[in-house]
C-alpha cells in the first residue's frame, strides 16, 4: 500500500504563506502543515488552523535562521542581541555537538517552543525542524527527551529514496548523490532513535533536493514513483506559486485516485 502525507512548512512565517496553506488545504490535497511558534504571522496561522479542523498541524522547531522564544539573556550562545538565531548551519551544528552549555540552552529553547505550541490549543500532529536540523544527533536527542512531556507521537524522517527520486527527477547529478550519501548515516541514526522512542515517522520523503521548486509535472512524477509505505512530500506554497498550483490542480487529484494512493496525516500512522 502506498500512502502520502502532503505537508506545508513555515506556517506562520507571513500572511501570504498562511493564505497559501489555507488555499492548498481547502482547494487542494494539503493534509498537514508545520507551525513556527515565534514568527511574524503565528497568531494568524493559529486562528486559521482552528477554523480548519481537517488540517493537521505540527511543530516546526526553529533553532537556526529565525527568532527564539527565550530572551537573549537566557540563551546567549544561540542568538544575537535581537533574539535571532545564527544562520550558519555548520557552525551552529558544531556548537550544538561540542559545548555542554549550548546543549542546556538548546534544551530550554526546545521546551519553550513545545510549550508555546501547547498553549495554542492545537493538537500536535508531528514535529520537525527548520532546515531539517532534527537530523543533528544532539537536536534529535533533545526533541525526543523534551517531547515526551508534550505528547510527541510522530517526527519527519528526511530520507529521499535515491532510485525513485532519480526516476522521477529524470536527472543524474553528483550533487544529489553526494548529499544522499552524506545524510545517510544521520538518517539511519534518527530512524533507530525514533523506533526506540516509539515515535512514528514516514518511511520516505520527497522535496529535500527540490525544496521550493516543485512544479506540477514534477509532483505528478513523484506521485507515480512513490515507493510502498508512507511517503511525505513537503512544500512551501506561499513562496512559489507553482507549488500552490501543483497542490490544487485537478490533475493531482485524478492521478492520486487513478493510482489508489491514500492521503493521510502523521496522526493516522
C-alpha positions as CSV (number, residue, x, y, z in Angstrom):
1,X,0.0,0.0,0.0
2,X,1.2,3.5,-0.8
3,X,0.1,6.4,1.4
4,X,1.0,10.0,1.1
5,X,1.4,12.8,3.6
6,X,1.4,16.3,1.9
7,X,2.9,18.9,4.2
8,X,3.5,22.7,4.0
9,X,6.3,24.0,6.1
10,X,6.8,27.5,7.6
11,X,3.1,28.0,8.6
12,X,3.0,31.3,10.5
13,X,6.0,32.9,8.7
14,X,3.9,35.5,6.9
15,X,0.3,36.3,5.9
16,X,0.9,35.2,2.2
17,X,2.3,31.9,3.5
18,X,-0.7,31.4,5.7
19,X,-3.1,32.2,2.9
20,X,-1.4,29.8,0.6
21,X,-1.5,27.0,3.2
22,X,-5.2,27.6,3.7
23,X,-6.0,27.6,0.0
24,X,-3.9,24.5,-0.6
25,X,-5.9,22.7,2.0
26,X,-9.4,24.0,1.1
27,X,-9.0,23.7,-2.7
28,X,-6.2,21.1,-2.9
29,X,-4.7,18.0,-1.3
30,X,-2.6,19.5,1.5
31,X,-3.2,17.4,4.6
32,X,-0.7,18.8,7.2
33,X,1.3,21.9,8.0
34,X,4.2,22.7,10.3
35,X,3.8,25.8,12.6
36,X,6.5,28.2,13.5
37,X,5.5,29.4,17.0
38,X,7.7,32.5,17.0
39,X,7.2,34.0,13.6
40,X,5.6,37.2,12.2
41,X,2.2,35.7,11.5
42,X,1.9,32.9,14.0
43,X,-1.3,34.2,15.7
44,X,-3.0,34.4,12.3
45,X,-1.9,30.9,11.5
46,X,-3.3,29.5,14.7
47,X,-6.7,31.2,14.1
48,X,-6.8,29.8,10.6
49,X,-6.0,26.3,11.8
50,X,-8.8,26.5,14.4
51,X,-11.2,27.2,11.5
52,X,-9.8,24.2,9.5
53,X,-10.2,21.2,11.8
54,X,-9.3,18.8,9.0
55,X,-5.9,20.5,8.6
56,X,-3.4,18.7,10.9
57,X,-0.8,20.9,12.5
58,X,2.7,20.0,13.8
59,X,5.5,21.9,15.4
60,X,8.2,23.4,13.1
61,X,11.0,23.9,15.6
62,X,13.3,26.8,14.7
63,X,16.8,26.7,16.1
64,X,18.7,28.4,13.3
65,X,17.7,31.2,10.9
66,X,14.7,32.6,12.9
67,X,13.5,34.1,16.1
68,X,13.7,32.5,19.6
69,X,11.1,32.2,22.3
70,X,13.5,32.7,25.1
71,X,15.3,36.0,25.6
72,X,19.0,36.6,24.5
73,X,19.9,36.7,28.2
74,X,18.6,33.1,28.7
75,X,20.3,31.7,25.6
76,X,23.2,33.9,24.8
77,X,25.1,31.3,22.9
78,X,22.3,30.6,20.5
79,X,21.0,34.1,19.5
80,X,22.2,37.6,18.9
81,X,21.1,40.7,20.9
82,X,17.8,40.8,18.9
83,X,16.9,37.2,19.7
84,X,17.8,35.9,16.2
85,X,19.4,32.5,15.8
86,X,22.6,32.2,13.9
87,X,22.1,31.4,10.2
88,X,25.3,29.4,9.6
89,X,24.1,25.8,9.9
90,X,27.5,24.1,10.0
91,X,28.9,26.4,12.7
92,X,25.7,26.0,14.7
93,X,25.8,22.2,14.4
94,X,29.4,22.1,15.7
95,X,28.5,24.2,18.7
96,X,25.5,22.0,19.5
97,X,27.7,19.0,19.5
98,X,30.7,20.2,21.4
99,X,29.6,22.6,24.0
100,X,27.5,21.4,27.0
101,X,26.4,24.9,27.9
102,X,25.0,25.3,24.4
103,X,23.1,22.0,24.8
104,X,21.5,23.2,28.0
105,X,20.3,26.3,26.3
106,X,19.1,24.3,23.3
107,X,17.0,22.1,25.6
108,X,15.5,25.2,27.3
109,X,14.5,26.7,23.9
110,X,13.1,23.5,22.6
111,X,11.0,23.1,25.7
112,X,9.8,26.7,25.3
113,X,8.7,26.1,21.7
114,X,6.9,22.9,22.7
115,X,5.1,24.8,25.4
116,X,4.2,27.7,23.1
117,X,2.6,25.1,20.7
118,X,0.7,23.5,23.5
119,X,-0.6,27.0,24.5
120,X,-2.2,27.4,21.0
121,X,-4.7,24.7,21.9
122,X,-3.9,22.8,18.7
123,X,-3.4,19.1,18.6
124,X,0.3,18.1,18.0
125,X,0.3,16.1,14.8
126,X,4.0,15.8,14.3
127,X,7.4,17.6,14.9
128,X,10.1,18.6,12.5
129,X,12.9,21.2,12.4
130,X,13.6,24.2,10.2
131,X,16.2,23.2,7.6
132,X,15.8,19.6,8.9
133,X,18.0,20.3,11.8
134,X,16.5,17.3,13.7
135,X,18.9,15.1,11.8
136,X,21.6,16.5,14.1
137,X,22.1,13.8,16.8
138,X,22.1,16.4,19.6
139,X,18.9,18.0,18.4
140,X,17.0,14.8,17.8
141,X,18.0,13.5,21.3
142,X,16.7,16.7,22.9
143,X,13.5,16.7,20.9
144,X,12.7,13.2,21.9
145,X,13.6,13.9,25.6
146,X,11.5,17.1,25.9
147,X,8.8,15.8,23.5
148,X,7.8,13.0,25.9
149,X,6.2,15.6,28.2
150,X,4.3,17.2,25.3
151,X,2.8,14.2,23.6
152,X,5.1,13.8,20.6
153,X,3.9,10.9,18.5
154,X,5.5,11.5,15.1
155,X,8.5,13.1,13.5
156,X,9.6,13.6,9.9
157,X,12.3,11.3,8.6
158,X,14.1,13.2,5.8
159,X,15.0,10.2,3.8
160,X,14.7,10.6,0.0
161,X,14.9,7.1,-1.7
162,X,17.5,7.5,-4.4
163,X,16.2,5.2,-7.1
164,X,12.6,6.6,-7.1
165,X,14.0,10.1,-6.8
166,X,16.2,9.5,-9.9
167,X,13.3,8.1,-11.9
168,X,11.0,11.0,-11.0
169,X,13.5,13.8,-11.5
170,X,14.9,12.4,-14.7
171,X,18.4,13.6,-14.0
172,X,21.6,12.2,-12.5
173,X,23.6,14.8,-10.6
174,X,26.7,14.3,-8.5
175,X,25.3,16.8,-6.0
176,X,22.2,14.7,-5.3
177,X,24.3,11.5,-4.9
178,X,26.8,13.2,-2.6
179,X,24.0,14.8,-0.5
180,X,22.3,11.4,-0.2
181,X,25.5,9.7,1.0
182,X,26.4,12.4,3.5
183,X,22.9,12.3,5.1
184,X,22.5,8.5,5.2
185,X,24.4,7.8,8.5
186,X,22.4,10.5,10.3
187,X,19.1,9.2,8.8
188,X,19.9,5.7,10.0
189,X,20.7,7.0,13.5
190,X,17.4,9.1,13.6
191,X,15.4,6.1,12.4
192,X,16.8,3.9,15.2
193,X,16.1,6.6,17.8
194,X,12.6,7.0,16.7
195,X,12.0,3.3,16.9
196,X,13.4,3.1,20.4
197,X,11.3,6.1,21.5
198,X,8.2,4.5,19.8
199,X,7.7,7.7,17.8
200,X,6.1,7.2,14.3
201,X,7.6,8.6,11.1
202,X,7.2,8.5,7.4
203,X,9.3,5.9,5.5
204,X,10.4,8.2,2.7
205,X,10.4,11.9,1.8
206,X,10.4,13.9,-1.5
207,X,11.3,17.6,-1.7
208,X,14.7,17.6,0.0
209,X,16.6,18.2,-3.2
210,X,13.8,20.3,-4.8
211,X,12.9,22.5,-1.9
212,X,10.6,25.3,-3.0
213,X,10.8,24.3,-6.7
214,X,8.2,21.5,-7.1
215,X,6.0,22.2,-10.1
216,X,3.0,20.2,-11.3
217,X,4.8,18.0,-13.7
218,X,7.5,17.0,-11.1
219,X,4.9,16.5,-8.4
220,X,2.9,14.1,-10.7
221,X,6.1,12.2,-11.4
222,X,6.8,12.0,-7.6
223,X,3.3,10.5,-7.1
224,X,3.8,8.0,-9.9
225,X,7.0,6.7,-8.5
226,X,6.1,6.6,-4.8
227,X,7.6,3.5,-3.1
228,X,5.4,1.3,-1.0
229,X,4.9,2.6,2.5
230,X,4.3,6.1,3.8
231,X,5.9,9.0,1.8
232,X,5.9,12.6,2.8
233,X,6.2,15.3,0.2
234,X,6.7,18.8,1.6
235,X,6.1,22.2,0.1
236,X,6.4,25.9,0.6
237,X,3.3,27.1,-1.3
238,X,3.5,30.7,-0.1
239,X,6.9,31.1,-1.6
240,X,6.4,29.6,-5.1
241,X,3.0,29.9,-6.9
242,X,3.9,26.8,-9.0
243,X,3.9,24.7,-5.7
244,X,0.4,26.0,-4.9
245,X,-0.7,25.2,-8.4
246,X,0.6,21.6,-8.0
247,X,-1.3,21.2,-4.8
248,X,-4.6,22.5,-6.1
249,X,-4.5,21.0,-9.6
250,X,-7.3,18.7,-10.7
251,X,-4.7,16.5,-12.4
252,X,-3.1,15.9,-9.0
253,X,-6.4,14.6,-7.6
254,X,-7.1,12.5,-10.7
255,X,-3.6,10.9,-10.5
256,X,-3.9,10.0,-6.8
257,X,-7.3,8.5,-7.5
258,X,-6.2,6.5,-10.5
259,X,-3.2,5.1,-8.6
260,X,-5.2,4.3,-5.5
261,X,-2.9,6.4,-3.3
262,X,-4.4,7.5,0.1
263,X,-3.6,10.9,1.5
264,X,-3.1,10.9,5.3
265,X,-1.6,12.9,8.2
266,X,1.1,11.8,10.6
267,X,-1.6,11.3,13.2
268,X,-3.0,8.5,11.1
269,X,0.2,6.4,11.4
